[in-house]
Amino acid sequence: MKPSGKTLELILKDVLSDLISDEVVVGVSNRHVHISQEDLEKIFGAGYKLTKMKDLRQPGHYAANETVTIIGPKGKMDKIRILGPVRKETQVEISMSDAFKLGIKAPVKESGKLDGTPGLTIVGPKGTLEKEKGVIVAGRHIHMPKFIADIKGYKDGDMVTVETSGERKALLQNVLIRVGSNVVKEIHLDMDEANASGASNGAFVKIIRD
């Protein structure tokens, strides 16, 4: 007697097809701070450790309970969330709108590439940091697991175009592919980009193949 319905092979094929489709879940990134352990202790106290508020979609990353105030030449913003874990170097990620409010000419940069970036003041409960660099508008990017990138033919550093959906449907170009071995497939957009293109946290965009 032949089994009815889908075979295990077909089920696995469907799951794999979903996994390696050209659709990517959206993670909308609000302004935030990545901080080094040294800087964390300067503004929160010696030996201080970040405490987790909630996990983020990327494995090992989380929103911390801790917040700071950031101050630029023309303004300040309070309760800016720190994201963990701590990093080698402190980095502040803001949107173009935030940069205007703060009076900072923040360049669009890939995370971690801080040469030539401006600084600002970071205020915590127990101290103040005067950073000479580290403020960026993060370039939009897709985190992609290596096995999916290999199957789909993407390489780390590739640039692609994605398409959003809905009433404000838009094409977003110059989206960087960041390939990793311990990541979840996800596109990161800042608040300005998400609002302009109708993308929302947890929605999907589609990679347009050239």
N, C-alpha and C positions, 0 to 999 in steps of 0.2 A: 504494500500500500504506500503510495507516494505521500509525503508530508504536504499539508496544505499551507498556504501563506508563504512568506518570505523565508528563504534559507538563511542560515547564519552568515554565509558569504555575502548575500545581498544586503543584509542588515548592516554588516561591517562596512560594506561599500558605501551605503547611504550615510553612515556616521562619518566616514573618512571624507566623503564629498562635502558634507557640511563643514567639516573642520578646515578643509583647504579651499573653501570657496573664496571668491573675490570680495565677499562682504566682511567688513571689519567693525567691531563694536566701538562706540565712541566713549571716550573718557574726557569730560570737560574739566579742564584744569584751571581753577581759580588761582589768584595770586598766592604765592607761598614762599617759604624759605627752606633751603637745604643748609644744614649747618655742620661745621666741624666740631669735634669734641672740645678742642681748645677754646673755640669761640663760645660754645655752649656754656662752658664753665665760667667764662668771663662775665656772662650776663645772667646766669642762673645760680652760680656758686660752685665752689670747688667740689669735684667728684660727682657733679649732677648727671643724671641719666634721663633720657627722654622716656616718657610714659605713653603707652599706646592708647589712643581713643578708638580707632577702628582700622581694620586692614583695608588696603587698597587692592585693586585688581591684580597688579603685578606682584608676584610672589616675594615675600620678605619686606615689602614696602607698606608703610602705614601712615595715617594721619595721627600726629601726636596731640596730646592734650595741651601742650605748651604753645603759647602765642607770643608775638612780639609786636612792637611798634616800629615802622620804618619811616624815616624822615628824609625828604629831599630838599632841594633849594627853595621850592615853592609850596610845599605841603607835606602832610604826613598821613599815614594810614595806620589805624589801630587794629589789634587782634588779628594779625597776619599769622596764619597757621604754619607751624614747623612740620615738615614731613621727615619721617625716619626711614631707614637708620641714619646715623651721622655719616657725614662724608669727609673726604680728605680736605676739601676746600669749601668754604661757605659760598652759596649762590642764592641770589634772590630772583625769582621769576615773576614778572609782571606783564600786563598787557600794554598795548600802545596807549589805551585810554588812561591807564594808571600812570604811565610814564609822563603823559601830559600834565596830569594832576600834581605829580611830584616834582615836575620841572627837571626831569632827567632824560637825556638822549640815549635811551637804551637800545642797543642794536639787536636785530634778529640773529640769534646764535643757536648752535647746537649745544645742548646741555654739556657742561664740563669744559667748554672751550671759552675761557674767560679772558684771554689776552685782549687788551684794548677796550675792555668794558669799563663803564663808569662805576663809581661806588655810591654809598649812602650811609646814613646812620641807622644802626639797629639798637633798639632799647629794650632791655629785659628788666625783670624785677630787681636784679641786683647789680646791674652795670650797663654800660653803653659801649657799643663798638663803632668805630669810625673806619668803615671799609673803603679802601681806595679803588677796589674793583669788585666785580661779581654780579652786577645787575644786568639781566638780559630779558628780552622778549623771546621766549623759547620758540624755535622753529617747529612748525607742525611736523609730526613724525608718527610712524607706525612701528610699534614693537612687534616683531615677527619671530616665532620659534624657528630655529635653524632647519628642522626637518621639513617644515612647511615651505620655507624659502627655497630649499633644495628642490623640492617637488615642483614648485611653481616657477623656478628659474630666477628668483630674486637674489641679489647680492647685497651685503651690508654697504650702505652708502648710495644705493640706487635712489633715484627720484621718480615718483609716480604722480598721477592725478587721481583724485577721488571725487565721487559725485554724491551729494547729499540728496535727500528727498523732501517732499512736502511743498508747501506754498512758497517757501524761500529757497527752493532747490538751487544748488550752485555747484560749480566745478571748482575744486581747490587744487591748485597746481603746486609744484615744488614741495611735495610731501616726501620727507626722507624715510627710507626704510632702514630700521635698526635691527639687525639680526642678532639673536641671542639664544643661549642654550637653556635658560631658565626664565622664560618670559611667556606671557599670554598675548595672543594676537589682539592688539588694541591700538586705535589711533588717539593721540593726544592733541586736543585743540584748546586754545585759551578761550576766555569768555567772549572776547570781541569776535573771534572767528565763528564760534558756535552761534552767537546771536545773529550775526550777519547771514549765515548760511542755513539757519533753521535746524541745526544739529542740536541734539540734547543728549544728556548723559544716559547711556544704555541703549541709544538708538543705533542704527547701522548706516554706514556709508559703503559705497562700492568702489573698488579699485578699477579704474578704466585702463584696459590693456591697450597699449599703442600698436 
